[in-house]
Amino acid sequence: MADNLAAISVARMLHEKELFYFSSRTLADLLARQPSQVYPLLRQLVRIGLASEIENGKYLLLGFEPERVLANPLFIACQLVTPGYVSYWSALHIYGFTEQVPLTVYVATTKKKAPVAYAGMRFRFVTIQPRKFFGYRRELVGGLPVLMADEAKALIDSLSQPDYAGGIAEVAKALRTAVETIDLATLVAYANRVGDKTMGSRLGYLLSLFGRPVAPLDSRSTLVGEQHTVRLLRSTSLVKLDPSRPSGGQRDAQWQIDINVPLEALSGEGIG
């Protein structure tokens, strides 16, 4: 009984501090103890259902409202790696750019981390270069903090690595939905900042296809002095629209795109 009371007291303290994710080291520091001294308390928290170990030495506080945490995979995802933000297919779905519900939560991070499976949820961590780690914001989801790619960065990430967003056809349909409301200058600025010319060619071609054309950034030009002109980096060599498929035969000369995907697959309802 005394062990239960101690565990309940600790759970309340963690809840008051909004530490819904914590490590054995965190708890030891809070209680001014050595990590070895808190292991019995951690085992008791897990035994009576107040906490759950998600990784070795890392815990979710379930406390007195476990559904608040367990029903929030986006929050859990952001706790599993630092730095990291939710992006790709997960963010496209949250923003309503795709109706498809991904079974995995995708997180962009500068670190290498193996996938995690927990309580029927799957988490995939996509390693990106530090210079590409931008374009995210803090959101409250279910009352818990989540770092999420903004709308433009979710699209740029997905075009850069379409395999993590359901494939190029799914990304194209998301872009077609997003162009109605998204700020085009921000989208292009993000693409240029990433500096991925292959992705720039894909974006430029799709924007033209969806009636929002932008100008290619000529290799002799620079971004300096062109703030008021929407210009997009592009590849100088041929780029497959879908990197996972063989060449298709048709080409777009302006954006150096090998159109190896049927046009009707890019919108779900045809272009026109």
Secondary structure, 3 states (H helix, E strand, C coil): CHHHHHHHHHHHHHHHCCCCEEEHHHHHHHHCCCHHHHHHHHHHHHHCCCEEEEECCEEEECCCCHHHHHCCHHHHHHHCCCCEEECHHHHHHHCCCCCCCCCEEEEEECCCCCCEEECCEEEEEEECCHHHCCCEEEEEECCEEEEEECHHHHHHHHHHCHHHHCCHHHHHHHHHHHCCCCCHHHHHHHHHHHCCHHHHHHHHHHHHHCCCCCEECCCCCCCCCCCCCCEECCCCCCEECCCCCCCCCEEECCCCEEECCCHHHHCCCCCC
